[in-house]
Amino acid sequence: MNFLDYLASNSQQIVFLTQAHFLVVLIAVGLGSLISVVLGLAVSTGEPDPRRFSLDWFAAGVREGGLVFTAALLTVPSLALFALFLPITGLGVTTAIIVLTIYTLYTVLRNTVAGLTTVDRAVLESAKGLGYGRLRRLLTIQLPLAWPVILNGIRVTTLISISIAVVGAVVQGPGLGILLLNGISRIGAANSFYQVLAGTLLCLVVAAVFEIFFAIVQRLTIPRGIRV
C-alpha cells in the first residue's frame, strides 16, 4: 500500500480527525482571545499620573501582573500542563480545550496591550477635547487603531495552538494528534509512517485554512492604510 492508497482507505477517519483538530483550535483560540481582549481593554486605561493616585495605578499593576503570569504559563511544557489538569478535568476534550486556551492568553494579551497603549496620545487628547469619555475613546478610537496588532496576535497564537493541539492526544483530546501518536507508537509497523506523514501534512492544511481565514478577516475589517 502506498501513501495515496492509505489516504483513500482511511479517508473518513482522516477527515473526521482534521475537522476535530480545526474545531478544537478554533474554540480554544476564540475563548482565549475573548478573555485576553476583554482583560486588555479593562486594564489599558492609560499611563498612571505620577503626581496623584488613581485607578490607573491599579490597572497598570493588573496589566503587568497579567502579562508576567500568562508569560510564565507559556513556559510550562505542554505535556506537563496536560498532565497537571488530568486529576481536575480528566481525559478528553475538556482538558484539551482548557490547556490550549491557557497557551493562547499571553500572545493575544500582549498584542492587545501593546496595540492599545501605543495609540498616539495626541489623538486621544483631541478626542477628549471633543467630549469623548474614557470608555468611548477606548472603544471608538483605541480599539479600531489597535485591531491590526490584536488580529496579528490572534493569528500567531492560532498557528502555535495547531501544534500544541497535537500533544492533546496524550489525554485523549480530539484531532490529528491521535493519528500522529498512533503512528509514532507503532513505528516500524505497517502504515505507521503514513500515519505520521498524514498527520503532519494535514496540520499544515489546517494552518493554511486558518491563514486564508485571517487574510479574509484582515481585508474585511482593517483599512488598507493601517494594515500590518
Secondary structure, DSSP 8 states (H G I E B T S, - for coil): --HHHHHHHTHHHHHHHHHHHHHHHHHHHHHHHHHHHHHHHHH-S----TTS--HHHHHHHHHHHHHHHHHHHHHS-HHHHHHHHHHHH-SSHHHHHHHHHHHHHHHHHHHHHHHHHTS-HHHHHHHHHTT--HHHHIIIIIHHHHHHHHHHHHHHHHHHHHHHHHHGGGGT-SSTHHHHHHHHHTTTSTTHHHHHHHHHHHHHHHHHHHHHHHHHHHHHHS-GGG--
